[in-house]
Amino acid sequence: MNKRLAAAILAVWMAFSLAGCGEKEEIPPVTDPVEDEIVTPDPVPEIDPNLPKGINPLTGMPMEPEYENDRPVAVMLNNLKAAQPQLGVSKADIIYEIPAEGAVTRMIGIFQSLEGVGNLGSIRSTRSYYLEAALGHDAVLVHAGASPQAYQEIPAWGVDNIDGIKGGNMGNAFWRDADRKKTAGYEHSLLTSGEKISAFLASGTYSTEHAEDYRYEQAFVEDGTPAGGAAAETVTLKFSSYKTGVFEYDDNTKQYLVSQYNGPYVDGNTGERVGVTNVLVLETDISLIPGDTAGRLNVRMTGTGSGTYFCGGKSVPITWNKTDRNSPFTYQLQDGTALSLGKGTSYVCIMDPNSSTLSIG
């Protein structure tokens, strides 16, 4: 090969090599899919500036701060069919329903604040176990009479109370409703009101604030529906042949709507049907008081026992505890952790599984 041809071949080869080097391959940039992911933060819920800044210890709901440390008021409510409708019951933060003699039940409504409650009643007499319910909340008890045993225990146990029968000047907090006397009978006609109770308490007879060492540590969450709970759309508790309570879950209000005596359980002040966020059915021992000719009952309110919690249309088994008569009820799940209730009102049924029947549907 002559030098001229060799030079030509070399020139052509260099041209092709330079052309290849000039075309750079475009490689897509490597990105970290985690680092480059756009994360949208959860929206921060807007806080209504008009909401009260305090928290109701009985419901977990907002309330005016000046009421937070107040002692609640516990009101004995007649629950005979002839005494319906009850007044003011829809304003209660907690309702306890417990059997009384003669196969009937009575309620004790717990009110953290009496503001806007209106009339209350009809008011009936108390028993030992209702005293223990009130003492667990450090509440002032409103009642009209008591069993002989309860009348002994009121001073012995230090129960601050407003009695419409044997209370002397306490009677100024009560009146007999003329219409009820005509339609329901004298025994179902005794009423009081949030205003009258507040006026009595303003006299300074009892302390209206909790002592510094009092604790009510029930926790609340926005949604108390129990995780892994069984379906519980309708809860039926047959206390006795006379009284059956029914709780029907309403998904619109997120409450259990209450019925009794084959109809809605309503507040006679407003016609409003009672609805609650939490329903608790607590099992205990109930027996006749030996030798009591009226058939009054012993109801064990202290110690521990089984129960069922209902919220959000679901149910779970629980354990209840009440250390002594002055302690509040506490509730635990089966794994021993404390039960958090849904924010809102509660209805607590106390029953003996040997004489009452709970059905869940």
Short mmCIF file of the C-alpha atoms (twelve columns), coordinates in Angstrom:
data_MODEL
# 
_entry.id   MODEL 
# 
loop_
_atom_site.group_PDB 
_atom_site.id 
_atom_site.type_symbol 
_atom_site.label_atom_id 
_atom_site.label_alt_id 
_atom_site.label_comp_id 
_atom_site.label_asym_id 
_atom_site.label_seq_id 
_atom_site.Cartn_x 
_atom_site.Cartn_y 
_atom_site.Cartn_z 
_atom_site.pdbx_PDB_model_num 
ATOM 1   C CA . MET A 1   0.000    0.000   0.000   1 
ATOM 2   C CA . ASN A 2   1.412    3.390   -0.978  1 
ATOM 3   C CA . LYS A 3   1.666    6.216   1.478   1 
ATOM 4   C CA . ARG A 4   -1.037   8.331   -0.254  1 
ATOM 5   C CA . LEU A 5   -3.667   5.523   0.029   1 
ATOM 6   C CA . ALA A 6   -2.765   4.763   3.627   1 
ATOM 7   C CA . ALA A 7   -3.155   8.414   4.565   1 
ATOM 8   C CA . ALA A 8   -6.600   8.531   2.924   1 
ATOM 9   C CA . ILE A 9   -7.809   5.454   4.799   1 
ATOM 10  C CA . LEU A 10  -6.541   6.908   8.096   1 
ATOM 11  C CA . ALA A 11  -8.341   10.192  7.445   1 
ATOM 12  C CA . VAL A 12  -11.649  8.428   6.767   1 
ATOM 13  C CA . TRP A 13  -11.313  6.308   9.960   1 
ATOM 14  C CA . MET A 14  -10.596  9.363   12.115  1 
ATOM 15  C CA . ALA A 15  -13.599  11.185  10.677  1 
ATOM 16  C CA . PHE A 16  -15.943  8.349   11.620  1 
ATOM 17  C CA . SER A 17  -14.392  8.099   15.096  1 
ATOM 18  C CA . LEU A 18  -14.828  11.820  15.771  1 
ATOM 19  C CA . ALA A 19  -18.430  11.745  14.556  1 
ATOM 20  C CA . GLY A 20  -19.251  8.895   16.991  1 
ATOM 21  C CA . CYS A 21  -17.670  10.752  19.879  1 
ATOM 22  C CA . GLY A 22  -19.723  13.854  19.126  1 
ATOM 23  C CA . GLU A 23  -23.071  12.078  19.613  1 
ATOM 24  C CA . LYS A 24  -23.482  11.836  23.415  1 
ATOM 25  C CA . GLU A 25  -26.105  9.384   24.697  1 
ATOM 26  C CA . GLU A 26  -28.736  11.089  26.804  1 
ATOM 27  C CA . ILE A 27  -29.157  9.180   30.058  1 
ATOM 28  C CA . PRO A 28  -32.260  10.043  32.093  1 
ATOM 29  C CA . PRO A 29  -31.435  11.388  35.512  1 
ATOM 30  C CA . VAL A 30  -31.708  8.949   38.409  1 
ATOM 31  C CA . THR A 31  -34.219  10.098  40.988  1 
ATOM 32  C CA . ASP A 32  -35.007  8.793   44.415  1 
ATOM 33  C CA . PRO A 33  -38.701  7.956   44.316  1 
ATOM 34  C CA . VAL A 34  -39.002  8.460   48.066  1 
ATOM 35  C CA . GLU A 35  -37.222  11.797  48.233  1 
ATOM 36  C CA . ASP A 36  -39.002  13.183  45.148  1 
ATOM 37  C CA . GLU A 37  -42.482  12.068  46.262  1 
ATOM 38  C CA . ILE A 38  -44.743  15.021  46.903  1 
ATOM 39  C CA . VAL A 39  -46.359  14.535  50.295  1 
ATOM 40  C CA . THR A 40  -49.503  16.506  51.000  1 
ATOM 41  C CA . PRO A 41  -49.795  17.153  54.744  1 
ATOM 42  C CA . ASP A 42  -53.043  16.301  56.452  1 
ATOM 43  C CA . PRO A 43  -55.210  19.373  56.778  1 
ATOM 44  C CA . VAL A 44  -55.122  20.920  60.209  1 
ATOM 45  C CA . PRO A 45  -58.695  20.987  61.542  1 
ATOM 46  C CA . GLU A 46  -59.987  24.471  62.015  1 
ATOM 47  C CA . ILE A 47  -60.779  25.330  65.603  1 
ATOM 48  C CA . ASP A 48  -63.980  27.230  66.068  1 
ATOM 49  C CA . PRO A 49  -62.932  30.372  67.955  1 
ATOM 50  C CA . ASN A 50  -66.410  30.507  69.493  1 
ATOM 51  C CA . LEU A 51  -66.078  27.116  71.219  1 
ATOM 52  C CA . PRO A 52  -65.581  27.207  74.987  1 
ATOM 53  C CA . LYS A 53  -61.990  26.697  76.031  1 
ATOM 54  C CA . GLY A 54  -62.695  24.248  78.859  1 
ATOM 55  C CA . ILE A 55  -63.448  20.512  78.757  1 
ATOM 56  C CA . ASN A 56  -66.396  18.803  80.422  1 
ATOM 57  C CA . PRO A 57  -64.792  16.010  82.502  1 
ATOM 58  C CA . LEU A 58  -67.907  13.824  82.131  1 
ATOM 59  C CA . THR A 59  -68.122  13.976  78.317  1 
ATOM 60  C CA . GLY A 60  -64.812  15.230  76.952  1 
ATOM 61  C CA . MET A 61  -66.734  17.963  75.137  1 
ATOM 62  C CA . PRO A 62  -66.024  21.706  75.241  1 
ATOM 63  C CA . MET A 63  -67.521  23.700  78.085  1 
ATOM 64  C CA . GLU A 64  -66.888  27.009  79.772  1 
ATOM 65  C CA . PRO A 65  -63.703  26.761  81.862  1 
ATOM 66  C CA . GLU A 66  -65.384  28.023  85.032  1 
ATOM 67  C CA . TYR A 67  -67.481  24.826  85.215  1 
ATOM 68  C CA . GLU A 68  -64.647  22.315  84.813  1 
ATOM 69  C CA . ASN A 69  -63.866  21.892  88.503  1 
ATOM 70  C CA . ASP A 70  -67.451  22.212  89.719  1 
ATOM 71  C CA . ARG A 71  -69.014  19.337  91.593  1 
ATOM 72  C CA . PRO A 72  -71.757  17.862  89.403  1 
ATOM 73  C CA . VAL A 73  -75.346  17.450  90.505  1 
ATOM 74  C CA . ALA A 74  -76.906  13.964  90.617  1 
ATOM 75  C CA . VAL A 75  -80.687  13.929  90.219  1 
ATOM 76  C CA . MET A 76  -82.943  10.989  91.135  1 
ATOM 77  C CA . LEU A 77  -85.466  10.486  88.320  1 
ATOM 78  C CA . ASN A 78  -88.704  8.537   88.514  1 
ATOM 79  C CA . ASN A 79  -88.937  5.964   85.711  1 
ATOM 80  C CA . LEU A 80  -92.355  4.422   86.202  1 
ATOM 81  C CA . LYS A 81  -94.371  4.352   83.007  1 
ATOM 82  C CA . ALA A 82  -97.005  6.574   84.619  1 
ATOM 83  C CA . ALA A 83  -94.353  9.229   85.303  1 
ATOM 84  C CA . GLN A 84  -93.285  9.669   81.674  1 
ATOM 85  C CA . PRO A 85  -92.057  11.837  80.150  1 
ATOM 86  C CA . GLN A 86  -89.135  12.705  82.352  1 
ATOM 87  C CA . LEU A 87  -87.975  16.320  82.274  1 
ATOM 88  C CA . GLY A 88  -84.419  17.493  81.609  1 
ATOM 89  C CA . VAL A 89  -83.005  14.019  81.003  1 
ATOM 90  C CA . SER A 90  -81.636  14.852  77.535  1 
ATOM 91  C CA . LYS A 91  -79.290  17.383  79.193  1 
ATOM 92  C CA . ALA A 92  -77.651  14.819  81.489  1 
ATOM 93  C CA . ASP A 93  -73.975  14.087  80.834  1 
ATOM 94  C CA . ILE A 94  -74.297  10.580  82.282  1 
ATOM 95  C CA . ILE A 95  -77.435  8.554   82.985  1 
ATOM 96  C CA . TYR A 96  -77.263  5.600   85.372  1 
ATOM 97  C CA . GLU A 97  -80.208  3.200   85.251  1 
ATOM 98  C CA . ILE A 98  -80.421  0.689   88.093  1 
ATOM 99  C CA . PRO A 99  -83.217  -1.657  89.224  1 
ATOM 100 C CA . ALA A 100 -85.324  -0.770  92.230  1 
ATOM 101 C CA . GLU A 101 -87.829  -2.810  94.172  1 
ATOM 102 C CA . GLY A 102 -90.926  -4.062  92.392  1 
ATOM 103 C CA . ALA A 103 -89.159  -4.854  89.065  1 
ATOM 104 C CA . VAL A 104 -88.919  -1.149  88.163  1 
ATOM 105 C CA . THR A 105 -85.843  0.955   87.477  1 
ATOM 106 C CA . ARG A 106 -84.861  4.470   88.415  1 
ATOM 107 C CA . MET A 107 -82.387  6.807   86.779  1 
ATOM 108 C CA . ILE A 108 -79.834  9.067   88.349  1 
ATOM 109 C CA . GLY A 109 -78.795  11.811  85.952  1 
ATOM 110 C CA . ILE A 110 -75.361  13.439  86.415  1 
ATOM 111 C CA . PHE A 111 -75.081  17.084  85.292  1 
ATOM 112 C CA . GLN A 112 -71.727  18.862  85.235  1 
ATOM 113 C CA . SER A 113 -73.501  22.163  84.601  1 
ATOM 114 C CA . LEU A 114 -77.113  23.145  85.226  1 
ATOM 115 C CA . GLU A 115 -77.038  25.982  82.722  1 
ATOM 116 C CA . GLY A 116 -79.980  25.638  80.342  1 
ATOM 117 C CA . VAL A 117 -81.210  22.374  81.885  1 
ATOM 118 C CA . GLY A 118 -84.685  23.713  82.718  1 
ATOM 119 C CA . ASN A 119 -87.170  21.685  84.755  1 
ATOM 120 C CA . LEU A 120 -86.137  18.329  86.187  1 
ATOM 121 C CA . GLY A 121 -88.268  15.434  87.331  1 
ATOM 122 C CA . SER A 122 -90.256  13.866  88.468  1 
ATOM 123 C CA . ILE A 123 -88.037  13.429  91.504  1 
ATOM 124 C CA . ARG A 124 -88.153  10.250  93.578  1 
ATOM 125 C CA . SER A 125 -86.486  8.727   96.610  1 
ATOM 126 C CA . THR A 126 -82.976  7.340   96.729  1 
ATOM 127 C CA . ARG A 127 -81.365  4.060   97.780  1 
ATOM 128 C CA . SER A 128 -77.908  3.113   99.061  1 
ATOM 129 C CA . TYR A 129 -76.534  2.196   95.644  1 
ATOM 130 C CA . TYR A 130 -77.645  5.490   94.107  1 
ATOM 131 C CA . LEU A 131 -75.719  7.222   96.889  1 
ATOM 132 C CA . GLU A 132 -72.629  5.303   95.780  1 
ATOM 133 C CA . ALA A 133 -73.128  6.381   92.162  1 
ATOM 134 C CA . ALA A 134 -73.339  10.023  93.264  1 
ATOM 135 C CA . LEU A 135 -70.363  9.754   95.616  1 
ATOM 136 C CA . GLY A 136 -68.220  8.362   92.798  1 
ATOM 137 C CA . HIS A 137 -68.616  11.719  91.045  1 
ATOM 138 C CA . ASP A 138 -68.345  13.794  94.241  1 
ATOM 139 C CA . ALA A 139 -71.818  15.024  93.305  1 
ATOM 140 C CA . VAL A 140 -74.531  16.825  95.255  1 
ATOM 141 C CA . LEU A 141 -77.532  14.469  95.292  1 
ATOM 142 C CA . VAL A 142 -81.033  15.780  94.558  1 
ATOM 143 C CA . HIS A 143 -83.812  13.444  95.729  1 
ATOM 144 C CA . ALA A 144 -87.232  13.246  97.387  1 
ATOM 145 C CA . GLY A 145 -86.976  10.921  100.349 1 
ATOM 146 C CA . ALA A 146 -84.952  7.753   100.851 1 
ATOM 147 C CA . SER A 147 -85.174  4.216   102.114 1 
ATOM 148 C CA . PRO A 148 -84.573  3.805   105.856 1 
ATOM 149 C CA . GLN A 149 -81.113  2.414   105.115 1 
ATOM 150 C CA . ALA A 150 -80.217  5.291   102.796 1 
ATOM 151 C CA . TYR A 151 -81.410  7.864   105.338 1 
ATOM 152 C CA . GLN A 152 -78.934  6.393   107.820 1 
ATOM 153 C CA . GLU A 153 -76.126  6.359   105.282 1 
ATOM 154 C CA . ILE A 154 -76.552  9.921   103.991 1 
ATOM 155 C CA . PRO A 155 -75.016  11.472  107.141 1 
ATOM 156 C CA . ALA A 156 -72.761  8.485   107.861 1 
ATOM 157 C CA . TRP A 157 -71.225  8.596   104.383 1 
ATOM 158 C CA . GLY A 158 -71.155  12.385  104.147 1 
ATOM 159 C CA . VAL A 159 -73.523  12.660  101.175 1 
ATOM 160 C CA . ASP A 160 -74.263  16.308  100.380 1 
ATOM 161 C CA . ASN A 161 -77.912  16.257  99.366  1 
ATOM 162 C CA . ILE A 162 -80.979  18.336  98.620  1 
ATOM 163 C CA . ASP A 163 -84.068  16.482  99.873  1 
ATOM 164 C CA . GLY A 164 -87.540  17.468  98.724  1 
ATOM 165 C CA . ILE A 165 -89.311  15.473  101.474 1 
ATOM 166 C CA . LYS A 166 -87.385  15.783  104.740 1 
ATOM 167 C CA . GLY A 167 -85.018  18.571  103.861 1 
ATOM 168 C CA . GLY A 168 -86.595  21.475  105.748 1 
ATOM 169 C CA . ASN A 169 -85.741  24.665  103.846 1 
ATOM 170 C CA . MET A 170 -84.382  22.450  101.042 1 
ATOM 171 C CA . GLY A 171 -88.017  22.061  100.048 1 
ATOM 172 C CA . ASN A 172 -87.887  25.537  98.520  1 
ATOM 173 C CA . ALA A 173 -86.015  23.973  95.599  1 
ATOM 174 C CA . PHE A 174 -89.041  21.826  94.670  1 
ATOM 175 C CA . TRP A 175 -92.701  22.198  93.729  1 
ATOM 176 C CA . ARG A 176 -95.673  20.043  92.828  1 
ATOM 177 C CA . ASP A 177 -96.777  20.352  89.220  1 
ATOM 178 C CA . ALA A 178 -100.542 20.808  89.029  1 
ATOM 179 C CA . ASP A 179 -100.954 19.122  85.643  1 
ATOM 180 C CA . ARG A 180 -98.953  16.092  86.708  1 
ATOM 181 C CA . LYS A 181 -100.978 15.753  89.879  1 
ATOM 182 C CA . LYS A 182 -104.105 15.501  87.729  1 
ATOM 183 C CA . THR A 183 -102.795 13.270  84.964  1 
ATOM 184 C CA . ALA A 184 -100.126 11.123  86.637  1 
ATOM 185 C CA . GLY A 185 -100.855 11.321  90.346  1 
ATOM 186 C CA . TYR A 186 -99.426  13.083  93.361  1 
ATOM 187 C CA . GLU A 187 -96.400  10.797  93.752  1 
ATOM 188 C CA . HIS A 188 -95.225  11.618  90.219  1 
ATOM 189 C CA . SER A 189 -95.632  15.386  90.435  1 
ATOM 190 C CA . LEU A 190 -92.584  16.632  92.367  1 
ATOM 191 C CA . LEU A 191 -90.283  18.762  90.194  1 
ATOM 192 C CA . THR A 192 -87.214  20.937  90.571  1 
ATOM 193 C CA . SER A 193 -85.145  22.917  88.061  1 
ATOM 194 C CA . GLY A 194 -81.591  23.820  87.220  1 
ATOM 195 C CA . GLU A 195 -82.290  27.362  88.344  1 
ATOM 196 C CA . LYS A 196 -83.710  26.368  91.742  1 
ATOM 197 C CA . ILE A 197 -80.878  23.948  92.460  1 
ATOM 198 C CA . SER A 198 -78.324  26.598  91.487  1 
ATOM 199 C CA . ALA A 199 -80.027  29.126  93.769  1 
ATOM 200 C CA . PHE A 200 -79.883  26.682  96.682  1 
ATOM 201 C CA . LEU A 201 -76.221  25.901  96.064  1 
ATOM 202 C CA . ALA A 202 -75.462  29.623  95.930  1 
ATOM 203 C CA . SER A 203 -76.484  29.823  99.617  1 
ATOM 204 C CA . GLY A 204 -73.184  28.187  100.502 1 
ATOM 205 C CA . THR A 205 -74.622  25.120  102.253 1 
ATOM 206 C CA . TYR A 206 -72.201  22.872  100.378 1 
ATOM 207 C CA . SER A 207 -68.928  23.391  98.599  1 
ATOM 208 C CA . THR A 208 -69.579  23.647  94.870  1 
ATOM 209 C CA . GLU A 209 -66.046  22.773  93.750  1 
ATOM 210 C CA . HIS A 210 -64.103  19.528  93.946  1 
ATOM 211 C CA . ALA A 211 -61.475  19.152  96.630  1 
ATOM 212 C CA . GLU A 212 -57.902  19.376  95.358  1 
ATOM 213 C CA . ASP A 213 -57.334  15.635  95.717  1 
ATOM 214 C CA . TYR A 214 -60.414  14.562  93.723  1 
ATOM 215 C CA . ARG A 215 -59.635  12.840  90.413  1 
ATOM 216 C CA . TYR A 216 -61.946  11.731  87.605  1 
ATOM 217 C CA . GLU A 217 -59.576  10.473  84.965  1 
ATOM 218 C CA . GLN A 218 -61.876  9.001   82.323  1 
ATOM 219 C CA . ALA A 219 -60.271  9.495   78.900  1 
ATOM 220 C CA . PHE A 220 -62.203  10.421  75.754  1 
ATOM 221 C CA . VAL A 221 -61.418  10.154  72.051  1 
ATOM 222 C CA . GLU A 222 -63.049  11.703  69.005  1 
ATOM 223 C CA . ASP A 223 -64.305  8.321   67.779  1 
ATOM 224 C CA . GLY A 224 -64.841  5.745   70.497  1 
ATOM 225 C CA . THR A 225 -65.883  2.937   68.137  1 
ATOM 226 C CA . PRO A 226 -64.032  -0.091  69.541  1 
ATOM 227 C CA . ALA A 227 -61.406  -1.533  67.206  1 
ATOM 228 C CA . GLY A 228 -62.330  -5.044  66.152  1 
ATOM 229 C CA . GLY A 229 -65.685  -4.743  67.918  1 
ATOM 230 C CA . ALA A 230 -68.659  -6.937  67.089  1 
ATOM 231 C CA . ALA A 231 -71.658  -5.472  65.276  1 
ATOM 232 C CA . ALA A 232 -74.123  -3.884  67.701  1 
ATOM 233 C CA . GLU A 233 -76.755  -1.917  65.819  1 
ATOM 234 C CA . THR A 234 -79.504  -2.702  68.339  1 
ATOM 235 C CA . VAL A 235 -78.959  -3.316  72.044  1 
ATOM 236 C CA . THR A 236 -81.865  -4.651  74.099  1 
ATOM 237 C CA . LEU A 237 -81.671  -4.927  77.879  1 
ATOM 238 C CA . LYS A 238 -84.608  -6.606  79.559  1 
ATOM 239 C CA . PHE A 239 -84.223  -5.546  83.166  1 
ATOM 240 C CA . SER A 240 -87.414  -7.317  84.210  1 
ATOM 241 C CA . SER A 241 -90.880  -8.230  82.981  1 
ATOM 242 C CA . TYR A 242 -91.816  -4.581  83.605  1 
ATOM 243 C CA . LYS A 243 -88.913  -2.687  82.022  1 
ATOM 244 C CA . THR A 244 -86.963  -3.208  78.800  1 
ATOM 245 C CA . GLY A 245 -84.574  -0.623  77.380  1 
ATOM 246 C CA . VAL A 246 -83.621  -0.501  73.701  1 
ATOM 247 C CA . PHE A 247 -80.667  1.371   72.172  1 
ATOM 248 C CA . GLU A 248 -80.681  1.721   68.372  1 
ATOM 249 C CA . TYR A 249 -77.579  3.031   66.629  1 
ATOM 250 C CA . ASP A 250 -78.204  5.935   64.257  1 
ATOM 251 C CA . ASP A 251 -75.371  6.454   61.796  1 
ATOM 252 C CA . ASN A 252 -76.504  10.009  61.003  1 
ATOM 253 C CA . THR A 253 -76.108  11.277  64.559  1 
ATOM 254 C CA . LYS A 254 -73.460  8.701   65.581  1 
ATOM 255 C CA . GLN A 255 -75.549  8.051   68.684  1 
ATOM 256 C CA . TYR A 256 -77.628  5.317   70.230  1 
ATOM 257 C CA . LEU A 257 -81.250  6.461   70.336  1 
ATOM 258 C CA . VAL A 258 -83.058  5.219   73.429  1 
ATOM 259 C CA . SER A 259 -86.494  3.617   73.692  1 
ATOM 260 C CA . GLN A 260 -88.522  2.217   76.572  1 
ATOM 261 C CA . TYR A 261 -92.115  1.158   77.150  1 
ATOM 262 C CA . ASN A 262 -92.437  0.416   73.413  1 
ATOM 263 C CA . GLY A 263 -91.723  3.990   72.375  1 
ATOM 264 C CA . PRO A 264 -89.000  6.646   72.172  1 
ATOM 265 C CA . TYR A 265 -87.490  7.833   75.446  1 
ATOM 266 C CA . VAL A 266 -88.090  11.577  75.255  1 
ATOM 267 C CA . ASP A 267 -87.415  14.681  77.292  1 
ATOM 268 C CA . GLY A 268 -90.729  16.260  78.206  1 
ATOM 269 C CA . ASN A 269 -89.178  19.727  78.204  1 
ATOM 270 C CA . THR A 270 -88.405  19.650  74.494  1 
ATOM 271 C CA . GLY A 271 -89.919  16.479  73.032  1 
ATOM 272 C CA . GLU A 272 -86.350  15.504  72.086  1 
ATOM 273 C CA . ARG A 273 -85.531  11.800  71.964  1 
ATOM 274 C CA . VAL A 274 -82.625  10.892  74.206  1 
ATOM 275 C CA . GLY A 275 -79.508  9.907   72.278  1 
ATOM 276 C CA . VAL A 276 -76.119  9.000   73.732  1 
ATOM 277 C CA . THR A 277 -72.639  8.370   72.339  1 
ATOM 278 C CA . ASN A 278 -71.671  5.607   74.770  1 
ATOM 279 C CA . VAL A 279 -73.682  2.764   76.269  1 
ATOM 280 C CA . LEU A 280 -72.178  0.638   79.031  1 
ATOM 281 C CA . VAL A 281 -73.875  -2.421  80.500  1 
ATOM 282 C CA . LEU A 282 -72.265  -3.432  83.803  1 
ATOM 283 C CA . GLU A 283 -72.912  -6.820  85.391  1 
ATOM 284 C CA . THR A 284 -73.084  -7.127  89.171  1 
ATOM 285 C CA . ASP A 285 -74.828  -8.943  92.017  1 
ATOM 286 C CA . ILE A 286 -78.345  -7.835  92.909  1 
ATOM 287 C CA . SER A 287 -80.357  -9.450  95.700  1 
ATOM 288 C CA . LEU A 288 -83.228  -8.768  98.076  1 
ATOM 289 C CA . ILE A 289 -82.359  -7.133  101.367 1 
ATOM 290 C CA . PRO A 290 -83.089  -9.814  103.972 1 
ATOM 291 C CA . GLY A 291 -86.173  -8.960  105.997 1 
ATOM 292 C CA . ASP A 292 -87.083  -5.862  103.954 1 
ATOM 293 C CA . THR A 293 -90.872  -6.066  103.626 1 
ATOM 294 C CA . ALA A 294 -90.898  -3.616  100.698 1 
ATOM 295 C CA . GLY A 295 -88.633  -5.880  98.627  1 
ATOM 296 C CA . ARG A 296 -85.777  -3.380  98.432  1 
ATOM 297 C CA . LEU A 297 -82.497  -4.464  96.896  1 
ATOM 298 C CA . ASN A 298 -78.830  -4.773  97.614  1 
ATOM 299 C CA . VAL A 299 -76.825  -3.804  94.514  1 
ATOM 300 C CA . ARG A 300 -73.074  -4.389  94.639  1 
ATOM 301 C CA . MET A 301 -71.454  -1.193  93.374  1 
ATOM 302 C CA . THR A 302 -67.843  -1.769  94.419  1 
ATOM 303 C CA . GLY A 303 -65.175  -4.274  93.488  1 
ATOM 304 C CA . THR A 304 -65.009  -5.500  89.921  1 
ATOM 305 C CA . GLY A 305 -67.188  -7.160  87.322  1 
ATOM 306 C CA . SER A 306 -67.776  -7.855  83.662  1 
ATOM 307 C CA . GLY A 307 -69.559  -5.615  81.200  1 
ATOM 308 C CA . THR A 308 -70.038  -4.598  77.589  1 
ATOM 309 C CA . TYR A 309 -69.213  -1.299  75.911  1 
ATOM 310 C CA . PHE A 310 -71.144  -0.002  72.895  1 
ATOM 311 C CA . CYS A 311 -70.134  2.874   70.639  1 
ATOM 312 C CA . GLY A 312 -70.352  3.571   66.909  1 
ATOM 313 C CA . GLY A 313 -72.513  0.504   66.283  1 
ATOM 314 C CA . LYS A 314 -69.862  -1.858  67.697  1 
ATOM 315 C CA . SER A 315 -69.348  -3.617  71.030  1 
ATOM 316 C CA . VAL A 316 -66.513  -5.091  73.079  1 
ATOM 317 C CA . PRO A 317 -66.389  -6.862  76.436  1 
ATOM 318 C CA . ILE A 318 -64.960  -4.818  79.285  1 
ATOM 319 C CA . THR A 319 -64.201  -5.014  82.980  1 
ATOM 320 C CA . TRP A 320 -65.449  -2.409  85.442  1 
ATOM 321 C CA . ASN A 321 -63.853  -1.422  88.747  1 
ATOM 322 C CA . LYS A 322 -64.969  0.768   91.650  1 
ATOM 323 C CA . THR A 323 -62.512  0.721   94.523  1 
ATOM 324 C CA . ASP A 324 -64.888  2.015   97.199  1 
ATOM 325 C CA . ARG A 325 -68.104  3.982   97.504  1 
ATOM 326 C CA . ASN A 326 -66.292  7.297   96.994  1 
ATOM 327 C CA . SER A 327 -64.410  6.185   93.882  1 
ATOM 328 C CA . PRO A 328 -65.661  6.590   90.322  1 
ATOM 329 C CA . PHE A 329 -66.226  3.668   87.979  1 
ATOM 330 C CA . THR A 330 -63.259  2.848   85.781  1 
ATOM 331 C CA . TYR A 331 -63.345  0.640   82.699  1 
ATOM 332 C CA . GLN A 332 -60.753  -1.624  81.098  1 
ATOM 333 C CA . LEU A 333 -60.547  -3.612  77.886  1 
ATOM 334 C CA . GLN A 334 -59.788  -7.323  78.030  1 
ATOM 335 C CA . ASP A 335 -56.061  -6.701  77.560  1 
ATOM 336 C CA . GLY A 336 -56.064  -4.545  80.687  1 
ATOM 337 C CA . THR A 337 -55.722  -1.161  78.987  1 
ATOM 338 C CA . ALA A 338 -57.999  1.662   80.076  1 
ATOM 339 C CA . LEU A 339 -61.118  2.151   77.976  1 
ATOM 340 C CA . SER A 340 -61.414  5.520   76.239  1 
ATOM 341 C CA . LEU A 341 -65.000  6.600   75.679  1 
ATOM 342 C CA . GLY A 342 -66.222  8.505   72.663  1 
ATOM 343 C CA . LYS A 343 -66.631  12.216  73.252  1 
ATOM 344 C CA . GLY A 344 -70.235  12.735  74.270  1 
ATOM 345 C CA . THR A 345 -72.864  11.576  76.740  1 
ATOM 346 C CA . SER A 346 -73.005  8.122   78.319  1 
ATOM 347 C CA . TYR A 347 -75.773  5.785   79.487  1 
ATOM 348 C CA . VAL A 348 -74.741  3.229   82.117  1 
ATOM 349 C CA . CYS A 349 -77.027  0.267   82.812  1 
ATOM 350 C CA . ILE A 350 -76.325  -1.774  85.941  1 
ATOM 351 C CA . MET A 351 -77.858  -5.248  85.894  1 
ATOM 352 C CA . ASP A 352 -77.629  -8.779  87.256  1 
ATOM 353 C CA . PRO A 353 -77.215  -11.346 84.443  1 
ATOM 354 C CA . ASN A 354 -79.099  -13.852 86.616  1 
ATOM 355 C CA . SER A 355 -82.280  -11.770 86.494  1 
ATOM 356 C CA . SER A 356 -81.841  -9.539  83.394  1 
ATOM 357 C CA . THR A 357 -81.150  -10.355 79.758  1 
ATOM 358 C CA . LEU A 358 -78.897  -8.505  77.313  1 
ATOM 359 C CA . SER A 359 -79.431  -9.064  73.566  1 
ATOM 360 C CA . ILE A 360 -77.287  -7.570  70.785  1 
ATOM 361 C CA . GLY A 361 -78.357  -7.403  67.175  1 
# 
